[in-house]
């Protein structure tokens, strides 16, 4: 869990810095980020659900 929190904090810090110096972020649009989040959730769900599905 700690690496995720560090990553989130670093991303937020960079976002603040970009905003202060008025630089457009090179990150993909929000829609693409939501899609990546969904893919990550899906990848994590299968190993967690295998014992419940008897696979």
Steps between C-alpha positions, in 0.01 A plus 500: 500500500788736579633515140153603381481780755849622410407493131177689566683760708772546241243537223305757701818696573597504132146608412527794740838598358366481142206717602720761668735534202207469256633199307259270321532144629629241253270241660219349293149643531282406797299252292815300424604504865158370608536220244841408637356498851226263385757271341701493823190415705411225255847350515492495880143362519570169324761369749279611790187331362661169391457332840134601510434376147679170555756562227 
